[in-house]
Amino acid sequence: MSPLGFSLFRKGKLSEPEPRPTVPSSGYHLIALDSYSDTKRIPTGESIDSAPFTIGGYRWVFKYYPNGSCKNTSDFISIHAELSLDQKVAQPVKVVLRFSSTLSLSEAVRPTPIGQGERFVFSSGCTVLAFDRLIRRRDFEKEHLNGDLSIIRCDINVAADSSVAAPLLENVPPSDIKEHIARLLSSKEGADVTFEVGGEMLVAHRCILAARSAIFKAELFGPMKEGATANVIRIQDMEAKVFRALLSFIYTDSLPKMDIDSMDEGEVEEQGKGEEAMWLQSLLAAADRYDIRRMKLLCQNKLQ
């Protein structure tokens, strides 16, 4: 317990989760003061802040002002309920807050209401709900103290349509792992194996090749160990553009477009489907050679 003799914590039974949300929509937070008289030394405008806690999919912070939040409310106990600033409010948050007091932490003790429940809508432009005149201090001391012990309870209910999206998390962007891995191939950063194909030198990453192809795994790390000692691995009977396409598929899991660098527009239009079929057959042979099943099936489907 701190020198002032107070503690702020949450303890509460939470509602059954909605079918879609993965977060409870209601709960309660307790402000327990085991030495209420010590808190009276705190100046007006200064608060005791709780640690962030989560209810309804949002992180909350309570600020307890034992001598009011400002000069005009110095005779009152003030409490501010705030959405934690480290989250974004993507949509309005409909909440109902109700304060009460209890003389014991036991669930069997029925709490005594303090004021009326307050309906409120939080948004990106309004993230604080201020109860500046929650209750006069003299009334609180008369009705809600047990010796020097005080426990204030705040029930929080978040409307179901406010918690469905679990807004304490930002929108999850689409997966971009393929772009990152493909960038390794194009940047050549960290490449540790070189292939000579048709007079061209092509570099790649051993671990990625081995993870995607059992043949590459055997050549680079298995008993064959073809790439373990050789500075350059020579690939026979394959065009460089086909091997480049094979590497592209290994890194992106997508078939590359036909390599038409050596063809002008007229040739492409004239030969069209025939050239594409030959291209796919070359890719199919490469996929079969290195046992890349998904690439084989995609080529076969396109050739039908």
C-alpha positions as CSV (number, residue, x, y, z in Angstrom):
1,M,0.0,0.0,0.0
2,S,1.3,3.5,-0.8
3,P,2.1,6.1,1.8
4,L,-1.2,7.8,1.3
5,G,-3.0,4.5,1.9
6,F,-5.0,4.1,-1.2
7,S,-5.1,1.6,-4.1
8,L,-6.8,1.6,-7.4
9,F,-7.6,-1.6,-9.1
10,R,-10.3,-3.5,-11.1
11,K,-12.1,-6.5,-9.8
12,G,-15.3,-7.6,-11.5
13,K,-17.3,-10.3,-13.0
14,L,-17.5,-9.7,-16.8
15,S,-20.5,-10.4,-19.0
16,E,-20.7,-13.4,-21.3
17,P,-18.9,-12.6,-24.6
18,E,-21.0,-11.7,-27.6
19,P,-21.0,-14.3,-30.4
20,R,-18.7,-12.2,-32.6
21,P,-16.6,-10.0,-30.2
22,T,-13.7,-11.6,-28.4
23,V,-13.8,-9.0,-25.6
24,P,-16.4,-8.7,-22.8
25,S,-18.7,-5.7,-23.1
26,S,-19.0,-4.9,-19.4
27,G,-17.3,-5.0,-16.1
28,Y,-16.5,-2.8,-13.1
29,H,-13.5,-1.0,-11.6
30,L,-12.9,-0.4,-7.9
31,I,-11.2,2.5,-6.3
32,A,-10.2,1.3,-2.8
33,L,-9.1,3.8,-0.2
34,D,-7.9,2.1,3.0
35,S,-6.9,5.4,4.5
36,Y,-9.4,7.9,3.2
37,S,-8.2,10.6,5.6
38,D,-4.7,10.7,4.1
39,T,-6.2,11.5,0.6
40,K,-7.7,14.7,2.0
41,R,-4.2,16.2,2.0
42,I,-4.0,16.0,-1.8
43,P,-4.5,19.5,-3.3
44,T,-7.6,20.4,-5.4
45,G,-6.9,19.7,-9.1
46,E,-4.5,16.8,-8.4
47,S,-5.6,13.2,-9.0
48,I,-4.8,9.7,-8.2
49,D,-4.6,7.8,-11.5
50,S,-5.3,4.1,-12.0
51,A,-3.2,1.9,-14.2
52,P,-4.9,1.3,-17.6
53,F,-7.4,-1.5,-17.6
54,T,-9.6,-3.1,-20.4
55,I,-13.3,-3.3,-20.5
56,G,-15.4,-3.6,-23.6
57,G,-12.4,-3.8,-25.9
58,Y,-11.1,-0.4,-24.8
59,R,-8.3,0.6,-22.4
60,W,-9.5,3.0,-19.7
61,V,-7.8,5.1,-17.0
62,F,-9.6,6.6,-14.0
63,K,-8.5,9.8,-12.3
64,Y,-9.8,10.2,-8.7
65,Y,-9.8,13.8,-7.4
66,P,-10.4,13.6,-3.6
67,N,-10.7,17.4,-3.3
68,G,-12.3,18.2,-6.6
69,S,-10.9,18.6,-10.1
70,C,-10.9,22.4,-10.0
71,K,-11.5,25.4,-7.6
72,N,-15.2,25.4,-8.4
73,T,-15.6,21.7,-7.3
74,S,-13.3,21.7,-4.3
75,D,-16.1,20.6,-2.0
76,F,-16.8,17.6,-4.2
77,I,-15.2,14.3,-5.0
78,S,-14.5,14.2,-8.8
79,I,-13.7,11.2,-11.0
80,H,-12.7,11.4,-14.7
81,A,-13.1,8.3,-16.8
82,E,-10.8,8.5,-19.8
83,L,-10.0,6.3,-22.8
84,S,-6.3,5.6,-22.7
85,L,-4.4,7.9,-25.1
86,D,-2.4,5.1,-26.7
87,Q,-5.4,3.9,-28.8
88,K,-7.4,5.2,-31.6
89,V,-11.2,5.5,-31.5
90,A,-12.3,4.3,-34.9
91,Q,-16.0,4.7,-34.2
92,P,-18.2,6.2,-31.5
93,V,-18.1,4.3,-28.2
94,K,-21.5,4.2,-26.5
95,V,-21.1,3.6,-22.7
96,V,-23.1,3.8,-19.5
97,L,-21.2,4.5,-16.3
98,R,-22.7,4.0,-12.8
99,F,-21.0,4.8,-9.5
100,S,-21.7,3.2,-6.2
101,S,-20.0,2.6,-2.9
102,T,-19.5,-0.6,-0.9
103,L,-18.2,-1.2,2.6
104,S,-16.6,-4.5,1.7
105,L,-14.9,-6.2,-1.2
106,S,-17.2,-9.2,-0.7
107,E,-19.6,-9.8,-3.6
108,A,-22.4,-10.5,-1.1
109,V,-22.4,-6.8,0.1
110,R,-24.8,-4.8,-2.0
111,P,-23.3,-1.5,-3.2
112,T,-25.0,1.9,-2.5
113,P,-25.6,4.0,-5.6
114,I,-23.9,7.4,-5.9
115,G,-25.9,9.6,-8.2
116,Q,-27.5,8.4,-11.4
117,G,-26.0,6.4,-14.2
118,E,-24.6,8.5,-17.0
119,R,-25.0,7.7,-20.7
120,F,-22.1,8.9,-22.9
121,V,-20.6,8.6,-26.3
122,F,-16.8,8.6,-26.6
123,S,-15.3,9.6,-29.9
124,S,-11.9,10.5,-31.4
125,G,-12.7,14.2,-30.4
126,C,-14.0,13.4,-26.9
127,T,-12.2,10.8,-24.8
128,V,-12.9,12.1,-21.3
129,L,-16.1,11.7,-19.2
130,A,-15.9,14.1,-16.2
131,F,-17.9,13.6,-13.1
132,D,-16.7,16.8,-11.5
133,R,-19.5,16.9,-8.9
134,L,-19.9,13.2,-8.3
135,I,-20.8,13.7,-4.6
136,R,-20.1,16.3,-2.0
137,R,-17.3,15.3,0.3
138,R,-19.2,15.8,3.5
139,D,-22.1,13.6,2.2
140,F,-19.6,10.9,1.1
141,E,-18.0,10.9,4.5
142,K,-21.3,10.6,6.2
143,E,-22.8,7.9,4.1
144,H,-20.1,5.9,2.3
145,L,-17.2,5.4,4.8
146,N,-16.5,2.4,7.0
147,G,-14.1,3.8,9.5
148,D,-11.3,5.1,7.3
149,L,-12.1,2.6,4.5
150,S,-13.8,3.6,1.3
151,I,-14.5,1.6,-1.8
152,I,-16.0,3.3,-4.9
153,R,-17.2,1.1,-7.6
154,C,-17.8,2.1,-11.3
155,D,-19.8,-0.2,-13.5
156,I,-19.0,0.2,-17.2
157,N,-21.2,-1.1,-19.9
158,V,-20.1,-0.7,-23.6
159,A,-22.9,-1.1,-26.2
160,A,-22.5,-4.3,-28.2
161,D,-22.1,-2.4,-31.5
162,S,-19.2,-0.4,-30.0
163,S,-17.2,-3.5,-29.1
164,V,-17.6,-5.7,-32.1
165,A,-14.6,-4.4,-33.9
166,A,-12.4,-4.7,-30.8
167,P,-11.2,-1.1,-31.4
168,L,-8.3,-1.1,-29.0
169,L,-6.5,-2.6,-32.0
170,E,-5.8,-0.6,-35.1
171,N,-7.1,-2.0,-38.4
172,V,-4.8,-4.9,-39.4
173,P,-3.2,-4.2,-42.8
174,P,-3.3,-7.0,-45.4
175,S,-0.4,-9.4,-45.3
176,D,2.7,-8.1,-47.1
177,I,5.1,-10.9,-46.4
178,K,5.4,-11.9,-50.1
179,E,6.4,-8.4,-51.0
180,H,9.1,-8.4,-48.3
181,I,10.5,-11.8,-49.4
182,A,10.3,-10.8,-53.1
183,R,12.3,-7.7,-52.2
184,L,15.1,-10.0,-50.9
185,L,15.4,-11.5,-54.4
186,S,15.4,-8.2,-56.2
187,S,17.7,-6.4,-53.8
188,K,20.1,-9.4,-53.6
189,E,20.7,-8.4,-50.0
190,G,22.1,-11.3,-48.0
191,A,22.3,-13.6,-51.0
192,D,24.6,-16.5,-50.4
193,V,24.4,-18.8,-53.4
194,T,25.2,-18.0,-57.1
195,F,23.9,-19.9,-60.1
196,E,25.3,-19.7,-63.6
197,V,22.5,-20.2,-66.1
198,G,23.0,-19.6,-69.8
199,G,26.0,-17.4,-69.2
200,E,24.2,-15.3,-66.6
201,M,25.0,-15.1,-62.9
202,L,21.9,-15.2,-60.7
203,V,22.0,-15.0,-56.9
204,A,19.6,-16.3,-54.2
205,H,19.3,-17.3,-50.6
206,R,20.0,-20.9,-49.7
207,C,17.5,-21.1,-46.8
208,I,14.6,-19.8,-48.9
209,L,15.4,-22.2,-51.8
210,A,15.7,-25.1,-49.4
211,A,12.4,-24.3,-47.6
212,R,10.5,-24.2,-50.9
213,S,12.1,-27.1,-52.8
214,A,13.2,-30.6,-51.6
215,I,15.6,-30.7,-54.5
216,F,17.3,-27.5,-53.7
217,K,17.4,-28.6,-50.0
218,A,19.3,-31.8,-51.0
219,E,21.6,-29.9,-53.3
220,L,22.4,-27.1,-50.8
221,F,22.2,-28.9,-47.5
222,G,21.8,-32.6,-48.0
223,P,24.1,-35.5,-48.9
224,M,24.7,-34.1,-52.4
225,K,25.9,-30.8,-51.0
226,E,26.4,-29.4,-54.4
227,G,26.2,-25.9,-53.2
228,A,28.1,-26.3,-49.9
229,T,31.6,-25.9,-51.4
230,A,31.1,-24.6,-54.9
231,N,31.3,-20.8,-55.4
232,V,29.0,-21.1,-58.4
233,I,26.4,-23.7,-59.2
234,R,26.0,-24.3,-62.9
235,I,22.5,-25.1,-64.2
236,Q,22.5,-27.0,-67.5
237,D,19.7,-27.3,-70.0
238,M,17.7,-24.3,-68.9
239,E,17.4,-20.8,-70.1
240,A,18.3,-17.9,-67.8
241,K,14.9,-16.3,-68.1
242,V,13.2,-19.6,-67.1
243,F,15.4,-20.0,-64.1
244,R,14.7,-16.3,-63.1
245,A,11.0,-17.1,-63.4
246,L,11.5,-20.2,-61.2
247,L,13.3,-18.1,-58.5
248,S,10.5,-15.5,-58.8
249,F,7.9,-18.1,-58.0
250,I,9.9,-19.5,-55.1
251,Y,10.0,-16.0,-53.5
252,T,6.5,-14.8,-54.4
253,D,4.4,-18.0,-54.9
254,S,3.0,-16.4,-58.1
255,L,3.6,-17.2,-61.7
256,P,5.6,-14.5,-63.4
257,K,4.5,-13.0,-66.7
258,M,6.0,-14.3,-69.9
259,D,9.4,-12.9,-70.6
260,I,8.9,-10.8,-73.7
261,D,12.1,-8.7,-73.6
262,S,13.3,-10.3,-76.8
263,M,10.1,-9.8,-78.7
264,D,8.7,-6.7,-80.1
265,E,5.0,-5.8,-79.9
266,G,4.2,-7.1,-83.3
267,E,5.6,-10.5,-82.5
268,V,3.7,-10.6,-79.3
269,E,0.4,-9.9,-81.0
270,E,1.1,-12.3,-83.9
271,Q,2.5,-15.2,-81.9
272,G,0.5,-14.6,-78.7
273,K,-0.9,-17.9,-77.4
274,G,1.8,-20.1,-79.0
275,E,4.6,-18.2,-77.3
276,E,2.7,-18.3,-74.0
277,A,2.2,-22.0,-74.3
278,M,5.9,-22.6,-74.9
279,W,6.7,-20.3,-71.9
280,L,4.4,-22.3,-69.6
281,Q,5.8,-25.6,-70.8
282,S,9.3,-24.3,-69.9
283,L,8.1,-23.3,-66.5
284,L,6.4,-26.6,-66.0
285,A,9.6,-28.4,-66.8
286,A,11.5,-26.2,-64.3
287,A,8.9,-26.8,-61.6
288,D,9.0,-30.5,-62.2
289,R,12.8,-30.5,-62.1
290,Y,12.8,-28.9,-58.7
291,D,9.6,-30.5,-57.4
292,I,7.6,-27.3,-56.8
293,R,4.2,-28.8,-56.9
294,R,2.1,-25.6,-56.8
295,M,4.0,-24.2,-59.7
296,K,3.5,-27.4,-61.7
297,L,-0.3,-27.4,-61.1
298,L,-0.7,-23.7,-62.1
299,C,1.2,-24.3,-65.3
300,Q,-0.8,-27.4,-66.1
301,N,-4.1,-25.6,-65.5
302,K,-3.1,-22.7,-67.7
303,L,-2.0,-25.1,-70.5
304,Q,-5.4,-26.9,-70.5
